[in-house]
């Protein structure tokens, strides 16, 4: 949290903050905020600090929008709902995942088989400290209240990209020309070689074939940058980023 607020701004009224190897985004409209994803449970203090860095309070968040219910994105959901009454919205197909009625996540074995890479060891140790082994469920999870652009700061448009999880979704901010891509399209992760547009490893997704097909939804967007769930923002036409990610699949990981 030692970077300036200007460093966090990726477009007008769109800010991105990094927790423990994971991002969340805040969209501002006057004093009102939309929060997209929430990091690990151990990132709660960082998350609240990021809101206050904008000169706002957690109760100024009108809703949390979730890309998907993996532990590194849901860590503050219960805290924000229970402490401030903030509604928690997501794709209807992701609600059972968030409520703990089903599990679609990588196993410890999927991580262990990558521990020959030092950066994966450092990542595994770090995420264990912030809740990677904790069981999570959020009974307050709700489906979107309406179809189309949401009546929230930034007017985010849900873009279904089912595959990484059954209900994974991105959010298109049309006025800003920004895609919040979640884990359907990332730019850096300890389990992936190099930096730039990429998919997460196949065994970290519920259905990699579906995740690949889902990228076509991003390709059609008129966005000139995307903010991933992991890694720095990427500037350039998102259709080009999709092509680069698909090319990355051909390289050894």
TORGUVEX-624588 format. One line per field, with one value per residue (C-alpha): residue in three letters; chain; x negated, y negated, z. Coordinates in Angstrom, 2 decimals. Layout:
! residues N
rest [ALA  ...] $
kette [A  ...] $
c1 [X  ...] $
c2 [Y  ...] $
c3 [Z  ...] $
END
This chain:
! residues 253
rest [UNK  UNK  UNK  UNK  UNK  UNK  UNK  UNK  UNK  UNK  UNK  UNK  UNK  UNK  UNK  UNK  UNK  UNK  UNK  UNK  UNK  UNK  UNK  UNK  UNK  UNK  UNK  UNK  UNK  UNK  UNK  UNK  UNK  UNK  UNK  UNK  UNK  UNK  UNK  UNK  UNK  UNK  UNK  UNK  UNK  UNK  UNK  UNK  UNK  UNK  UNK  UNK  UNK  UNK  UNK  UNK  UNK  UNK  UNK  UNK  UNK  UNK  UNK  UNK  UNK  UNK  UNK  UNK  UNK  UNK  UNK  UNK  UNK  UNK  UNK  UNK  UNK  UNK  UNK  UNK  UNK  UNK  UNK  UNK  UNK  UNK  UNK  UNK  UNK  UNK  UNK  UNK  UNK  UNK  UNK  UNK  UNK  UNK  UNK  UNK  UNK  UNK  UNK  UNK  UNK  UNK  UNK  UNK  UNK  UNK  UNK  UNK  UNK  UNK  UNK  UNK  UNK  UNK  UNK  UNK  UNK  UNK  UNK  UNK  UNK  UNK  UNK  UNK  UNK  UNK  UNK  UNK  UNK  UNK  UNK  UNK  UNK  UNK  UNK  UNK  UNK  UNK  UNK  UNK  UNK  UNK  UNK  UNK  UNK  UNK  UNK  UNK  UNK  UNK  UNK  UNK  UNK  UNK  UNK  UNK  UNK  UNK  UNK  UNK  UNK  UNK  UNK  UNK  UNK  UNK  UNK  UNK  UNK  UNK  UNK  UNK  UNK  UNK  UNK  UNK  UNK  UNK  UNK  UNK  UNK  UNK  UNK  UNK  UNK  UNK  UNK  UNK  UNK  UNK  UNK  UNK  UNK  UNK  UNK  UNK  UNK  UNK  UNK  UNK  UNK  UNK  UNK  UNK  UNK  UNK  UNK  UNK  UNK  UNK  UNK  UNK  UNK  UNK  UNK  UNK  UNK  UNK  UNK  UNK  UNK  UNK  UNK  UNK  UNK  UNK  UNK  UNK  UNK  UNK  UNK  UNK  UNK  UNK  UNK  UNK  UNK  UNK  UNK  UNK  UNK  UNK  UNK  UNK  UNK  UNK  UNK  UNK  UNK] $
kette [A  A  A  A  A  A  A  A  A  A  A  A  A  A  A  A  A  A  A  A  A  A  A  A  A  A  A  A  A  A  A  A  A  A  A  A  A  A  A  A  A  A  A  A  A  A  A  A  A  A  A  A  A  A  A  A  A  A  A  A  A  A  A  A  A  A  A  A  A  A  A  A  A  A  A  A  A  A  A  A  A  A  A  A  A  A  A  A  A  A  A  A  A  A  A  A  A  A  A  A  A  A  A  A  A  A  A  A  A  A  A  A  A  A  A  A  A  A  A  A  A  A  A  A  A  A  A  A  A  A  A  A  A  A  A  A  A  A  A  A  A  A  A  A  A  A  A  A  A  A  A  A  A  A  A  A  A  A  A  A  A  A  A  A  A  A  A  A  A  A  A  A  A  A  A  A  A  A  A  A  A  A  A  A  A  A  A  A  A  A  A  A  A  A  A  A  A  A  A  A  A  A  A  A  A  A  A  A  A  A  A  A  A  A  A  A  A  A  A  A  A  A  A  A  A  A  A  A  A  A  A  A  A  A  A  A  A  A  A  A  A  A  A  A  A  A  A  A  A  A  A  A  A] $
c1 [0.00  -3.01  -2.20  -0.42  3.26  2.29  0.43  3.61  5.80  6.01  8.82  11.11  12.75  11.31  8.71  6.90  5.27  3.13  3.41  1.52  0.88  4.40  6.19  9.45  10.92  12.88  15.07  16.06  19.03  19.05  19.03  20.42  18.25  18.50  16.01  15.06  13.59  12.09  8.80  7.96  9.40  6.03  6.22  9.23  7.22  5.51  8.89  10.39  7.26  7.61  11.15  9.99  7.12  9.85  11.23  14.21  15.49  16.50  20.15  19.82  19.56  22.96  22.24  19.51  19.40  17.66  15.88  15.82  15.84  12.26  10.74  8.40  11.37  13.96  11.98  13.82  17.35  18.74  16.95  18.32  21.85  21.98  20.24  21.72  24.73  23.17  24.96  22.86  23.73  22.47  23.50  26.44  24.33  21.66  24.01  23.94  20.14  19.99  22.47  20.32  22.84  20.22  16.45  14.61  11.07  7.54  6.45  3.27  1.95  2.26  0.03  -2.41  -3.30  -4.54  -6.73  -9.89  -9.65  -10.92  -8.33  -5.55  -7.00  -7.02  -3.47  -2.23  -3.76  -2.28  1.26  1.29  0.76  3.78  6.31  5.59  6.36  9.47  12.96  15.14  18.82  20.91  24.60  25.36  24.31  26.97  27.47  27.48  30.67  31.31  30.00  27.79  25.73  25.95  27.30  24.05  21.08  19.41  22.53  20.63  21.90  21.51  19.76  20.19  16.91  17.82  14.96  12.48  15.51  19.04  20.20  17.06  17.84  16.01  17.23  17.11  16.99  18.10  17.67  14.11  13.24  12.03  12.56  12.23  11.35  11.13  9.19  10.43  7.52  4.52  1.12  -1.11  -0.98  -3.65  -2.24  -2.49  -5.70  -6.40  -4.25  -1.45  2.03  2.50  4.89  4.33  3.11  5.74  5.86  6.67  9.86  13.11  13.14  10.21  11.96  14.86  12.45  10.79  14.11  15.32  12.56  14.54  16.88  13.94  12.69  15.91  15.63  14.61  12.12  8.62  7.31  8.06  7.48  6.91  7.46  3.71  0.96  0.71  3.22  2.66  3.03  4.12  7.13  8.52  8.98  5.18  4.77  7.00  4.87  1.70  3.23  4.21  0.72  -0.72  1.10  -1.22  -4.33  -5.62  -4.66] $
c2 [0.00  -2.33  -3.30  -6.59  -6.82  -7.98  -4.70  -2.83  -4.63  -2.77  -4.85  -7.66  -6.63  -3.09  -2.01  1.30  2.57  5.64  7.93  11.20  12.12  11.00  7.82  6.09  3.09  0.09  -2.03  -5.45  -7.67  -10.65  -9.24  -5.87  -2.85  0.52  3.13  6.02  8.99  8.79  10.71  13.30  13.31  12.16  9.14  7.57  4.78  4.00  3.91  1.47  -0.65  -0.83  -2.19  -4.81  -5.78  -7.01  -9.17  -6.84  -4.44  -0.79  -1.76  -3.83  -0.56  -0.06  3.58  6.14  7.83  11.17  12.61  16.07  17.76  18.94  18.21  15.49  13.40  13.91  13.32  10.18  11.02  12.09  9.26  6.60  7.96  8.59  5.37  2.91  4.62  4.51  6.73  9.38  10.05  12.61  14.80  17.04  20.11  18.96  18.53  22.25  22.15  19.08  20.61  23.72  26.03  27.21  26.93  25.95  25.15  26.44  29.02  28.98  31.68  29.29  26.87  29.48  30.75  27.24  26.77  27.44  23.79  21.38  18.72  21.25  22.14  18.47  18.05  21.17  20.06  16.56  17.64  20.22  17.37  15.44  18.27  20.68  23.71  22.25  23.44  20.64  20.16  17.04  17.57  13.95  14.48  13.30  13.43  10.14  8.19  7.47  8.27  5.91  3.01  2.91  -0.18  -0.72  -3.08  -2.49  -0.80  2.53  4.99  8.68  10.69  14.45  16.32  19.65  22.13  21.18  21.83  22.68  19.12  17.10  13.64  10.50  6.92  4.45  0.75  -0.62  -4.33  -3.78  -1.23  1.18  4.91  6.43  9.93  11.89  15.11  15.78  13.67  12.81  11.21  12.66  15.54  17.69  20.81  19.29  18.58  15.00  11.89  10.91  12.11  15.77  18.32  19.93  23.56  26.08  27.89  24.60  24.30  26.25  26.68  25.42  26.12  23.94  21.29  21.15  20.88  18.22  15.84  15.12  13.02  10.81  10.63  8.90  6.04  2.54  2.27  0.87  2.34  5.04  5.44  9.08  10.86  11.53  9.33  5.74  4.03  4.61  1.73  2.43  3.90  6.81  8.82  8.76  9.86  12.86  13.85  13.59  15.69  18.43  18.40  18.69  22.02  23.52  22.80  25.06  23.94] $
c3 [0.00  -0.34  -3.94  -4.61  -5.47  -8.96  -9.44  -8.56  -11.11  -14.42  -15.96  -14.89  -11.61  -11.87  -9.30  -8.81  -5.64  -4.98  -2.00  -1.62  -5.25  -6.20  -7.28  -6.53  -8.31  -7.05  -9.32  -8.00  -8.77  -6.46  -2.95  -4.05  -4.85  -6.55  -5.36  -7.64  -5.74  -2.25  -2.01  0.63  4.14  5.40  3.07  4.81  6.45  3.12  1.42  3.93  3.71  -0.07  0.31  2.79  0.48  -1.88  0.92  1.35  3.99  3.58  3.99  0.79  -1.16  -2.81  -3.74  -4.11  -7.51  -7.60  -10.63  -9.06  -5.67  -5.26  -1.86  -3.17  -4.35  -1.61  1.58  2.75  1.54  4.91  6.71  4.35  4.45  8.20  9.25  6.74  5.15  1.68  -0.88  -2.65  -6.30  -8.81  -11.74  -10.73  -11.56  -9.09  -6.13  -5.11  -5.27  -3.02  -0.59  -0.24  -1.88  -4.36  -4.73  -7.90  -6.90  -7.22  -4.66  -2.55  -4.90  -7.84  -5.96  -4.63  -8.10  -8.97  -5.90  -7.90  -8.98  -6.27  -7.09  -6.52  -3.11  -2.10  -3.36  -1.55  1.75  1.39  0.53  3.32  5.78  4.44  4.30  1.45  3.61  5.27  4.40  3.11  2.41  2.02  2.66  1.74  -1.89  -4.34  -8.12  -10.00  -9.27  -12.97  -16.42  -18.41  -17.05  -13.27  -11.52  -9.65  -9.94  -13.32  -14.77  -14.96  -17.55  -16.56  -19.27  -18.73  -19.14  -17.61  -17.44  -14.76  -12.57  -13.70  -13.08  -13.71  -15.01  -16.07  -15.92  -18.80  -17.96  -21.32  -20.56  -19.32  -22.02  -19.31  -18.87  -15.40  -16.54  -13.29  -13.78  -17.30  -18.53  -16.34  -16.88  -14.15  -11.69  -10.01  -11.70  -15.20  -17.10  -18.10  -18.01  -20.35  -21.27  -20.34  -18.91  -15.53  -15.65  -16.73  -13.39  -11.66  -13.70  -13.53  -17.33  -19.37  -22.72  -21.59  -20.32  -23.74  -25.59  -23.15  -24.22  -27.38  -25.22  -24.29  -27.87  -28.95  -26.44  -27.44  -24.60  -24.88  -21.65  -19.13  -15.43  -14.44  -11.17  -11.11  -12.50  -13.75  -16.02  -19.73  -22.19  -25.75  -27.57  -25.56  -28.77  -29.16  -25.54  -26.19  -29.17  -27.07  -24.31  -26.74  -28.21  -24.71  -24.31  -26.92  -24.84  -22.08  -18.57] $
END
